[in-house]
Amino acid sequence: DGPDRAAREWVASLPFALTGDQSRAAAEIAAELAGEAPMRRLLMGEVGSGKTVVALLAMLRAVESGAQAALMAPTAVLAEQHAATIGRLLADAPVRPALLTGATPAAVREPMLRALAVGEIDLIVGTHALLEDPVRFRRLALCVVDEEHRFGVRQRARLDRKAPAGKAAHVLHMTATPIPRTLSLTAYGDLDLTALRELPAGRRPVRTEVVREAGRAEAFARVREELDRGRQCFVVCPLIEESERLEARAAAAEAERLAAGELAGYEVGLIHGRMSAEQKEVAMAAFADGRTDALVATTVIEVGIDVPNATVMVIEGAERFGLSQLHQLRGRVGRGEHGGLCLLMPGGDGARSRRRLAELAREHDGFRLAELDLEMRGEGEITGTRQHGLPRFAVASLPRDAELLEAAREDLARIGPGPEYDLLLRAASARFRPEPEGM
């Protein structure tokens, strides 16, 4: 039957057809997995574009070759959701999966780690718990890092080192809105780029509107209309950088205020980072099952929440969030057949925040938002760990010029080290060298 039989059979068994972008991405990744050099690839795709399916296909290929694969997510909620998705989609595939988070009981954890070390577990999904020293693999060949902007540089490197001695694992990063540093790494050749721009059939962009103080009453009237239709709503509380405790208290106060005010008569739930894993699970289960109409939350719901019946999101203090966070947050609604609406409610009215929120309301392309993020924040250090800084590009704009940069890299690879390469480097340096101090 040849290699990739399980992967091909799995794709044929899916209840939907892969998009053209998914098929192309899967082919690129398969070719790299079969090569000698370790893959370092960034899979960029809009929320809902199908990155997880592409990653699953890659992991299935790794397992079919006799190796192991790991998927690392930034939160337990997202890791658990990935594990449930993998269990459902790979139910008939020859894969032995496992889930490891900080909440995994010792009675389950210890035998799981022994099985992982001897290769009895093919695929493991987890949080930062995968980075701990006791976690050992027999033959880790592929690391998938989801929502890569939520992990630090050193954290990602620690997972890479879980591969067998003397070997490097293939690494596939996934993100819906890359941070500027990642785009810079792509430009400089450390990561190859694969973009999923196609949305699956039927998926529509989330309508986004900025609501000023005078429009609050009307905005919540629209929320109640959706709830009366049997839909559900998220209300995201403002980001409080100083203290997660303060943020949790603010969310609890907001839930109580809404239940007695704008959302009186509806079931209002609450979820925040200070809750235990069990409390979060209970709150999310109630919302997912439709037992609560509105869920008041902090950014713990930025990733990993998939409730197709949720059609509205209200973001209080929207000016306090970055473009990447806002784009991720609004991606939590409109995941079903009814579309989605995101209402941005800023607490301030500065010119810069007005511009940023207007851009988000107008722009639904995560790639364009990443470019704006790059313009505002800079790309960070290339060889270090700082993830912000002043832009260093004399020409080009990412991700718009990603294809041009890929072509330039290929040309340089063909030229290789030598006189022609040195001549080109000197010419580029002379033309684009930094201006002297004081200019």
Secondary structure, 3 states (H helix, E strand, C coil): CCCCHHHHHHHHHCCCCCCHHHHHHHHHHHHHHCCCCCCEEEEEECCCCCHHHHHHHHHHHHHHCCCEEEEECCCHHHHHHHHHHHHHHCCCCCCCEEEECCCCCHHHHHHHHHHHHCCCCCEEEECHHHHCCCCCCCCEEEEEECCHHHCCHHHHHHHHCCCCCCCCCEEEEEECCCCHHHHHHHHHCCCEEEEECCCCCCCCCCEEEECCHHHHHHHHHHHHHHHHCCCEEEEECCCCCCCHHHHHHHHHHHHHHHHHCCCCCCCEEEECCCCCHHHHHHHHHHHHCCCCCEEEECHHHCCCCCCCCEEEEEEECHHHCCHHHHHHHHCCCCCCCCCCEEEEECCCCCHHHHHHHHHHHHCCCHHHHHHHHHHHHCCCCCCCCCCCCCCCCCCCCCCCCHHHHHHHHHHHHHHCCCHHHHHHHHHHHHHHCCCCCCC
